[in-house]
Amino acid sequence: MKKSAILNKYVNEHASIIMMLMDERGFVKKSNVFAERILGAEIVGKNIRNLILDFTGELSLDKLLESNGPLLLNVKTPENLPETFYFSFYKTDDELTLVLGEQSEKENVKLRQELLALNNELNNLSRELYKKNTELQQMNEQKNEFLGVAAHDLRNPIGLVMSYSDYLQDELRDRLNDEEMDILKTLESQSQFMLDLLNELLDFARIESGKVKLDMEVFDLLQLVSKSIRLNKPFGDKKDIRIDIKTALDSLPVNADMGKIEQVMNNLLSNAVKFSEAGTNVEVELKEKGGYARVSVKDQGPGIPEKELPLLFKTFSKTSVRPTADEKSTGLGLAIVKKIIDAHAGSIRVESKAGAGSEFIFLLPALGRK
């Protein structure tokens, strides 16, 4: 074997040097084994600009070809780690350019040291972040505990104010004028709103703290939905809003916390009535689909702008849509509803468009039927 052939074989198969041939546009036509190991096995056909990491944004093919001496350049390895080489570019007789890259051990050591320093800094930041997250979690638990205690302690005096205002309305009805009666009615309605808010704050604090355990039992979801409709019918009647149920089922057994699912239904129904105009209908549909009990509550209200839909299940968030009879809203109800449904391994979503009403749909795992 000729010396030139031996040298060529060594450079192609064994030398620790990048060797490539590229055309005038910078596309690689041929490469040696070391180049493929450093840059990836499929570098033939790629442009040299896609193989070199340009941190300056000023590197061009013309500058590479016009360079007289070795250029210190970084290349990207298949592991997405940079490697530093001194590159030289030589024109050949067949209008190809020979690219030779010699590894710079000094630069690689420097780069590894910088990566090690960055890794250490990242580890320090991770530890600091973990510490801050732990502190925030403790503060959040303290907040929930305070919220629960405050809500619990305030419920009794607020309930007393509401009871007394109701009592005074009954006892003094014939002795008070219209303005005085309106004051008592306002006192009662505002006390009721505050009591509802306190109850929801207490529920939310319990759920957030993880202290609420589901009291699971098997019951007929259809019966519970029908009961919730009966309980909310008087609120609908006040606004001439009819609540109908639509289902082809005789029963739909589920294993869930009956009290909390009833809380979900009451919230969705009261919201539907609250945000609907007088003379409209609220339709409740119950069906079984794909192993899940599917319950939907659909109103004929003003609907919710699409950009505001993500706000619905967030704590204390409110949309631009307002109750049609100036009813009060705490901004906690739907957040609690979502946490309850999530705790049951279910899901809840809303479909709504401005001017076309809203439909809230939740799914619960259904018991298999024999």
C-alpha positions in Angstrom: 0.0 0.0 0.0 1.3 3.4 -1.0 2.3 5.9 1.7 -0.4 8.3 0.5 -3.1 5.6 0.8 -1.9 4.6 4.3 -2.0 8.3 5.3 -5.5 8.7 3.8 -6.8 5.6 5.6 -5.4 6.8 8.9 -6.9 10.3 8.5 -10.3 8.8 7.5 -10.5 6.1 10.1 -8.3 6.7 13.0 -7.0 10.3 13.4 -8.6 12.5 16.1 -9.1 15.4 13.7 -12.3 16.6 11.9 -11.9 16.3 8.1 -14.7 17.3 5.7 -15.0 18.3 2.1 -17.6 20.9 1.3 -18.9 22.5 -1.9 -18.9 26.2 -2.7 -22.3 26.6 -0.9 -21.0 25.1 2.3 -22.7 21.6 2.1 -20.6 18.7 3.3 -19.9 16.2 0.6 -17.6 13.8 2.6 -16.3 13.4 6.1 -14.1 11.1 8.2 -15.0 8.8 11.1 -13.9 11.3 13.8 -16.1 14.1 12.3 -19.1 11.8 12.3 -18.4 10.8 15.9 -18.1 14.4 17.0 -20.8 16.0 14.8 -23.2 13.1 14.3 -23.3 10.2 11.8 -25.5 12.0 9.3 -23.5 15.2 8.6 -23.1 14.6 4.8 -25.5 16.9 3.1 -25.7 19.3 6.0 -24.5 22.9 5.7 -21.4 23.9 7.6 -23.3 26.7 9.2 -25.6 24.2 10.8 -22.7 22.4 12.4 -20.9 25.4 13.9 -22.2 27.3 16.9 -22.2 31.0 16.1 -22.4 32.9 19.4 -21.6 36.2 17.7 -24.2 36.2 14.9 -21.5 37.5 12.5 -20.1 34.2 11.1 -20.6 33.7 7.4 -19.5 31.2 4.8 -17.4 33.8 3.0 -15.5 34.7 6.2 -14.8 31.0 6.8 -13.4 30.5 3.2 -11.4 33.7 3.3 -9.7 32.9 6.6 -5.9 32.6 6.4 -5.1 31.0 9.7 -6.9 28.6 12.1 -10.2 29.8 13.5 -11.3 28.9 17.0 -14.8 27.6 16.6 -17.4 25.7 18.6 -19.3 22.8 17.1 -22.5 21.2 18.5 -22.3 17.5 19.4 -25.2 15.0 19.3 -25.4 15.4 23.1 -26.0 19.2 22.5 -22.7 20.0 24.2 -20.2 22.4 22.6 -16.7 21.2 21.6 -14.0 23.6 20.6 -11.7 23.1 17.6 -9.2 25.1 15.6 -10.6 25.0 12.0 -8.6 25.6 8.8 -10.2 25.9 5.3 -8.2 24.9 2.2 -9.3 25.1 -1.5 -8.7 21.9 -3.5 -8.2 21.4 -7.2 -11.7 20.0 -7.8 -13.4 23.2 -6.5 -14.1 21.6 -3.1 -13.0 23.0 0.2 -11.1 20.8 2.7 -12.1 21.6 6.3 -9.7 20.4 9.1 -10.6 20.8 12.7 -8.0 20.2 15.4 -9.2 19.9 19.0 -8.1 22.6 21.4 -7.7 20.9 24.7 -7.0 24.2 26.5 -10.3 25.6 25.3 -12.2 22.4 26.1 -10.8 22.4 29.7 -11.9 26.1 30.0 -15.3 25.3 28.6 -15.7 22.3 31.0 -14.7 24.5 33.9 -17.3 27.1 32.9 -20.0 24.3 32.6 -19.0 22.9 36.0 -19.3 26.4 37.5 -22.7 26.9 35.9 -23.8 23.5 37.1 -22.7 24.3 40.7 -24.6 27.6 40.4 -27.7 25.8 39.2 -27.5 23.4 42.1 -27.2 26.3 44.5 -30.2 27.9 42.9 -32.2 24.7 43.0 -31.4 24.3 46.8 -32.5 27.9 47.4 -35.6 27.4 45.3 -36.5 24.3 47.3 -36.0 26.2 50.6 -38.2 29.0 49.4 -40.9 26.6 48.2 -40.8 24.9 51.6 -41.2 28.3 53.3 -44.1 29.2 51.0 -45.8 25.9 51.6 -45.6 26.5 55.4 -46.9 30.1 55.0 -49.7 28.8 52.8 -50.7 26.2 55.4 -50.7 29.0 58.1 -52.8 31.2 55.8 -55.3 28.3 55.3 -55.4 27.7 59.0 -56.0 31.3 59.8 -58.6 31.6 57.1 -60.4 28.5 58.5 -60.4 29.8 62.1 -61.5 33.3 61.1 -64.3 32.0 58.9 -65.5 29.6 61.6 -65.4 32.3 64.3 -67.3 34.8 62.2 -70.1 32.5 61.1 -72.0 32.6 64.5 -72.2 36.4 64.9 -73.1 36.9 61.2 -75.7 34.2 61.5 -77.1 35.9 64.6 -77.4 39.2 62.7 -79.2 37.5 59.9 -81.6 35.8 62.3 -82.3 39.0 64.2 -83.0 40.9 61.0 -85.4 38.2 59.9 -87.1 38.2 63.3 -87.5 42.0 63.3 -89.1 41.9 59.9 -91.7 39.5 61.1 -92.4 41.2 64.5 -92.3 44.8 63.4 -93.9 44.4 59.9 -97.0 46.5 60.9 -95.0 49.2 62.8 -92.3 50.0 60.3 -92.6 52.1 57.1 -91.3 50.9 53.7 -87.9 52.6 54.1 -87.3 50.9 57.5 -88.4 47.5 56.1 -86.0 48.0 53.2 -83.1 48.6 55.7 -83.9 45.3 57.5 -84.2 43.4 54.2 -80.8 44.8 53.1 -79.3 43.9 56.4 -80.7 40.3 56.0 -79.5 39.9 52.4 -76.0 41.3 53.1 -75.7 39.0 56.2 -76.7 36.1 54.0 -74.0 37.0 51.5 -71.4 37.3 54.2 -72.5 34.0 55.7 -72.3 32.3 52.2 -68.8 33.8 51.7 -67.6 32.6 55.1 -68.9 29.1 54.4 -67.1 29.0 51.1 -63.9 30.4 52.7 -64.1 27.6 55.2 -64.7 25.0 52.5 -61.8 26.4 50.5 -59.4 26.5 53.4 -60.2 22.9 54.3 -59.8 21.7 50.7 -56.5 23.7 50.3 -55.1 22.2 53.5 -55.9 18.7 52.3 -57.8 18.0 55.5 -61.0 17.2 53.8 -61.6 13.5 53.3 -64.2 12.3 50.9 -67.0 10.3 52.5 -67.4 7.8 49.6 -70.6 5.9 49.2 -72.7 4.4 46.4 -75.8 6.4 45.5 -78.0 7.2 42.6 -76.7 10.3 40.9 -80.1 10.8 39.1 -81.9 11.0 42.5 -79.3 13.6 43.8 -79.6 15.7 40.6 -83.4 15.6 40.9 -83.2 16.7 44.5 -80.9 19.6 43.7 -83.4 20.8 41.0 -86.2 20.7 43.6 -84.2 22.7 46.1 -83.2 25.3 43.5 -86.7 25.6 42.0 -87.9 28.3 44.4 -84.9 30.5 43.3 -85.8 29.9 39.7 -89.5 30.7 40.3 -88.6 34.1 41.7 -87.1 35.0 38.3 -89.6 33.0 36.2 -86.8 30.7 35.2 -87.7 27.0 34.6 -85.3 24.2 35.5 -85.8 21.0 33.5 -84.1 17.7 33.5 -83.3 15.7 30.4 -82.3 12.0 30.6 -83.1 8.6 29.2 -81.8 6.9 32.3 -83.8 5.3 35.2 -80.8 5.5 37.5 -77.1 6.1 37.4 -75.1 4.7 40.4 -71.8 6.3 41.3 -69.4 5.9 44.2 -68.7 9.4 45.5 -69.2 11.9 48.4 -72.9 12.6 48.2 -72.8 15.8 50.2 -70.0 17.3 48.1 -71.6 16.3 44.8 -74.8 17.9 46.0 -72.7 21.0 46.7 -71.4 21.0 43.2 -75.0 20.7 41.7 -76.3 23.4 43.9 -73.5 25.8 42.9 -74.0 25.1 39.2 -77.8 25.5 39.4 -77.7 28.6 41.5 -75.1 30.2 39.1 -77.3 29.2 36.1 -80.3 31.0 37.7 -78.2 33.9 38.9 -76.9 34.7 35.4 -80.1 34.0 33.4 -82.7 36.5 32.3 -86.3 36.1 33.5 -88.5 33.9 31.4 -85.6 31.6 30.2 -84.9 27.9 30.9 -82.1 26.0 32.5 -81.6 22.5 31.2 -79.9 19.7 33.2 -78.9 16.7 31.2 -77.7 13.4 32.7 -76.2 10.5 30.7 -73.6 7.8 30.9 -70.7 7.9 28.4 -67.5 5.9 28.2 -67.7 4.6 31.8 -68.4 8.1 33.2 -71.6 9.8 34.5 -71.9 13.0 32.5 -73.9 15.9 34.0 -74.4 19.2 32.2 -76.1 22.4 33.3 -77.0 24.7 30.4 -78.5 28.1 30.7 -79.8 30.7 28.2 -77.9 33.5 29.8 -75.6 36.1 28.1 -72.6 33.7 27.8 -69.0 34.3 28.7 -66.4 35.9 26.4 -63.9 33.3 25.2 -60.9 35.1 26.5 -62.4 35.1 30.0 -63.2 31.3 30.2 -59.8 30.4 31.8 -60.7 32.7 34.7 -63.8 30.7 35.7 -62.3 28.0 38.0 -59.6 30.3 39.6 -59.9 31.6 43.1 -61.7 34.9 43.5 -61.8 35.4 39.8 -64.8 37.0 38.2 -65.7 37.7 34.6 -67.2 40.8 33.0 -70.7 39.0 33.0 -72.8 40.1 35.9 -75.9 38.5 37.6 -79.1 39.6 35.9 -80.8 40.7 39.2 -77.8 42.1 41.0 -77.2 38.9 43.0 -74.0 38.6 44.9 -71.1 36.4 43.8 -68.1 35.4 46.0 -65.8 34.2 43.2 -65.0 31.1 45.2 -67.8 28.7 44.2 -66.5 27.4 40.9 -63.0 27.1 42.3 -64.4 24.8 45.1 -66.5 22.9 42.5 -63.4 22.1 40.5 -61.4 20.9 43.5 -64.3 18.6 44.5 -64.6 17.1 41.0 -60.8 16.7 40.7 -60.7 14.9 44.1 -63.2 12.4 42.6 -60.9 11.7 39.7 -63.4 13.5 37.4 -63.3 16.5 35.2 -65.2 19.7 34.6 -65.3 22.1 31.8 -67.4 25.0 30.4 -68.6 25.6 26.9 -69.8 29.2 26.3 -69.9 32.0 23.8 -70.9 35.6 24.3 -74.6 35.9 23.6 -75.2 32.1 23.4 -75.5 30.9 27.0 -73.2 28.7 29.0 -73.0 25.0 29.6 -71.0 23.5 32.5 -70.2 19.8 32.1 -68.7 17.5 34.8 -67.8 13.8 34.6 -67.6 11.3 37.4 -66.6 7.7 37.2 -69.7 5.6 37.0 -70.2 2.1 38.5 -70.3 -0.7 35.9 -73.7 -2.1 35.2 -74.4 -5.8 35.1 
